[in-house]
Amino acid sequence: MTLKFELGPGRMIGGSNPCFVIAEIGQNHQGHIEIAKKMIKMAKDCGADCAKFQKSELEYKFNKCALERPYTSKQSWGKTYGDHKRHLEFSHEQYRELQKYAKEVGIFFAASEMDEMAVEFLDELDVPFFKVASCDANNFPHLELTSMATMRWVYQTVKEHNQNFTILQCTSAYPLDPEDVNLRVIAEYQKEFPDIPIGYSGHERGISITVAAVAMGTKVVERHVTLDKRWKGNDHEASLEPSELTELVRAIRLVERKSPCNFLFQLGKSVVAKVAIPKGTVLSMDMLGVKVGEPRGVSPEDMGQLVGKAITEDVEEDGSITPRMVDVYNNKG
């Protein structure tokens, strides 16, 4: 049975609960808190459940050499990589301001913790959940990145301390070509870890792959968002603009209403009468057929159980044969 738990106050995930949609703002705010607020409001207006950022304490995430490395990319916000990252990193007070704004707007506020000190700070903020980025999923030196052995160890390590967690399938390329997504990993995770919800974190262009992931049963999805894909920054090209995020949420909710189970119920076939059958008739196989029926009738797999039993009411030709119409039927319906 897939685990269900409360990911944020009053918001359950897993089971039949709606997919939890995370708008990953990351550092697409260009280092400006007012843009960050606009993006939080955009995420809410587009129907996302959560606006998420990335929090680093730079001296704990990078060593001195990495911070002093010259950074001359056209995406750079400074002469060194450290200057670039400092431009994009909000202070603790700014994070508190953003969290307060998100609460006013009515959307969950969270962040990926990129180092141990960031974990401590986010814990102080009392964020609804912690997101461990894929770049930290291989902090086991003797295991290969993205191997199932790694994920088993991640699962066992987390589960020992907290039963309420989800694993998101993620291919870290920006942007990601659809043919490289490999959604089959989701099915492998679902088989390997049947007691936790499985999610999807996507960086592909467009929304189709993410919608397909939801149709496969993912319970959490995360997509990067931006106000303008033309802005400076490595993530914007792989991000969704407001109209795309709105369409993604709309499509996800449609898929949830028309889930595979619902499609099977609506389009699945059932037993019908090949001929008019008067009340009291003992059924034989030549009287029965299989069609998509309305109302839904006995399942075709149970058709053999109807043979030799008396029908308890008149059935017109082509009419559905429902469980209540058949004497001493085994009440499966």
Disulfide bonds with the S-S distance in Angstrom:
none
